[in-house]
Amino acid sequence: MTGRSDLISHPGVSKGLLDIPHYRYLLDLLVKKEVRVRYRGSWLGMAWTYVKPLTQFIVFYVAMGIFMGMGRGGGIDKYPVYLFSGVIVTNYFVEAFSNCTRSIIGNTGLIQKIYLPRELFPLASLRVALVHFFPQLVVLVVGSALLGWHPDLKGLLIALAGFISASFLAFGLGLFFGAINVFYRDAENITDLVAMVAVWLAPCFYTWTMVAEHAPGWLFEVYLANPLAIAVESFHRGFWFGATDGSFQFAGGWGLRITESLIISLLFLLIGEATFRHLEGKFAQEL
């Protein structure tokens, strides 16, 4: 009762993410609202969650897999699985990051009228991105199985850890740029730039060994410090590895890279939450 009485006696005082469990019902409503608004008047509705990544996959596969030969001869074995497993992770990250950044501006009316933890809005956007990610994951699993994939527990756990890391990173960056975006709308342009280059900063079309061959040692370590790159590789380990000859490894070992990725993503999350809480008191008057 003490925690709830504190909320009542000090209205408008937020405990940040610690308040979220008390507002689960509102969070669910915000998620449903976002999904309804996004597909309002749409004939295909949720089917767009399949159409968009499928179109992107076809374009990339034709360009990289056929024209540039990545899926032929000495290219990457089972290239469609390799490509799609990377694309759906980057799509999820980009959608979550972009929508979290725009979530405060997009809910101006609610923020100006009532009090509730402001983190609910970017968190709802993250959950909507998760709703869109799940159908793509189902397609990946079915496609991998048809090409000879045999799941193993270690690979699936690595994929899960990589996905959690990518989620923390997207949410942390979304909190940071979402708060900045209230005061400087340039933040949205930054998210657009990140969305444009994200798929190239992770080994979706190419292998990490190609980066190691051409980049200096220090630059390669910087590349491996990117949690999104590790998340993509973790999905390769989970859903593409079983379709190959079993020789797929990763620089430095999975334990080291996954641990580094989680620590870096958590650091971004802490920075994002600290920035968000520092600025949220001025949201209503700036919007």
N, C-alpha and C positions, 0 to 999 in steps of 0.2 A: 504493500500500500504506500510505502514511503516514496518509491519511484513515481507512482501515479500522482501522489499529492504534490510532488515537486513540479510536475507538468501543469497541474491546475493552479498552484500558487504563483507560478512564474510563467504566465502565458506568453507565447512568442519566443521563449528561450529554447533553442534547439540543442539537442545532444548529437546532432549529425546522424551518422549511420546507425548509432546505437538506438535511435528512436524508431527505426524502420519496423522492427517486430510489432510495435504497438499500432501500426498503420497498414497491416497486411491487406485488410479489406479494401482500403482506398487504393493501395498499389494494384490490386487485381482490377479494380474499376478503371484505373488509368490505362492499364494494358489493354483492356477490352475497348476502351474509347479510342486508343491509337489505332488498333486494328480496324475498327469500324470506319473511322475517318479515312484511313488509307485506302480502303477498298469501296468506299461509298460511290455508287454509280458505276462500279466496275462490272463488266459482264463476266470476266474470267475469275475475279475475286482472288482467293488464295492460290489459284492455279498459276498466278504470276510468280509465285515462289519457285515453281519448276521451270516456267518459260524463260525467265531472265537468265538464270545460271546455265540453262541448257543452250541458249543462244550464245552466251559468252564462251561456253566450252567449245561449241562448234567452230566459232571464229578463231579462237586460239589454237585449236587442234589442227585446223586446216592450215593456218599460217605457220605455226611452229612445228607441228608434228609431220605435216606432209611437205609443204613448200621448203622448209628449212631442214627437213630430214631427221628431226629429233625422235620420231617414232619408227624410223626405218634403219635397217642395217646395223651400224655401230651405235645407234642412238640409245634411248632409254627403253628398256623392256617394259611391256604392258603400259605404254605411255599414256593411254586414255585415263587409266586409274591414277597414275602418277600426277597427271595434270589436274584432274577433277578434284582429287583429295586436297591439293594445294589451293585451288581456286575457291572452294567452298569455305575454307578457313579465312582466307583474305577477304572474301565477300562479307563474312560474318563480322570480322574486325572492322572493316570500313563502314558497314551499316551501323554497327553499335557506336563507334566513335563519332560518326557524323551526326546521328540522331541524338546522341547524348549532348553533343555540343549545341544543337539547336533546340533542345527540349525546354530550356527556361524561357527563351523568346517565344516559343510556340505555345506556352501555357501562361502568357501574360495575364489573361483575364482571371484565372484562378489565383495566381500569385498576388494580384492586387486586391482581391476580395476576401480571401480567407487565409488563415494560418495553417500550415502543415509543413512537415520537414521538406525542404526544397530538394533534397536528394531523391525524393520519390520520383520526380520527373525524369532525371537521367536513368534511374534504375528501371523505370517502366520502359524506357526506350531500349535499354539493354535486353530486357525480357522479350520485347517485340522482335528484336533481332534474333533471339534464340528461337522464337516461334517460327521464323522464316528459315532458320538454319536446319531445324529438325527434318523437314521433308527432303532437303538436299542430302542430308546424312543417310537417309533411307535409300535414296537413289545410289549413293556411293557404295553402300553395303551390298545392294543387289548387283550392281555392276561388277564389283570386286569378286563376289561369289561366282558370277558367271564366267569370269576369267581365271578361275582356279584359286581364289584366295581362301586360305584356311586360318581362321583367327586364332591367336594365342593370347593368353592372359597378360603376359608382359607387354606385348605390343599394344593392347587395348588400354592398359594402365598408363603407358607412356603417352598415348594419344589423349587420354583424359587429362593428364597433367598438363600437356601442352595447350589444350583447350582452355583449361582454367587459367593458365598464365595469360593467354590472349585475351580472355574476358577481363581479368584484372587490369591489364594494360589499357584496353579500350575504355573501361569504366573510369580509370584514373585520369586518362587524357581527356575523356569526355567531361568529367567534373572540372578539371582545370580550365579547358577552353570554353566550357559552357558558362563558367563564372566570368571569364574574361570577355566573352561574347556580349554580355549584357552592357558592357561599357565601351567595347571596341569591336565593331562588327567584322573587323579584319580576321577575327578568329575563324569565321566560317570559310574564308578564303584559304586559310592554312589547312583546315580539314579537307578542303577540296584538293589541295596539293598533295596531302598525305594519301588520299584516296587514289590519286592518279599514279603515284609511284609505289604504293604499298605492295602491289602484286609483283613488282620488279625487285623489291628489296628482300623478297623471300624466294626460296628455290622452288617456284611453281613450275617454270618451264625448263629450267636447267638443274644441274646437280650441284651440291655444295663442293664437290671435288673440282668443278670447273672454276669456282671462285678461288679455291686454294691454289690452283695452278697459276693463276694470273695476278692475284693480289699479294702485296707484301705481307709478311707475317703479322705485323701490327694491325694492318687494315683488315686482315682476315679475322682477327680476334674481335675487332669492332663489329664486323659483320655478324659474328656468332653471338654478340651481346644483344642482338635484336630479338626480343621474345617472339615476335611474329615469325621470324625465320625458323626459330626452334619449334614453334607450334606447327608450322607447315611440315617440317621434317618429322615431327612426332606422328603426324597423320600418315606420312609415308611409311613410317615404321609400323603403324597399326593396321593400315588398310592396303598398302602396296607391297610391303615386305613379303607377305605370305604368297604373293603371286610370282615371286622371283626365285632365284636359286638359293636363297638364304644367305647371301654374302653381304647384305646391306648393313653397313656400320656407320658410325658417326664420329666426327672429330672430337677427341677427348673423352668419349664415352657418354652414354645416355644419362647416367646419374649426375655427372658434373654439369652437363649442359641444361638439364631440366631444373636442377637446383638453382643455377645461376639465373635462369629465365624467371623462375618464380620469385626470387629475391628482387630482381630488377623490376618486375611488374608490380610487386607489393610496394616497392619504393615509390613508383609512379602513382599508385593508388593513394598512398599516404600524403604525398605532395599535393595531389589533386584535391583530396578531401580537406586538407589544411587551407588551401587557397580558396576553395568553395566556401568554407565556414567563415573565413576572414571577410569575404566580400558579400555574403548573402544578405546581411543586414541592410544593404543599400539597393537590393534588387527592385523592390516595389517602387521606390522613388525614381529609379533610372529607367524603368520600363514604360 
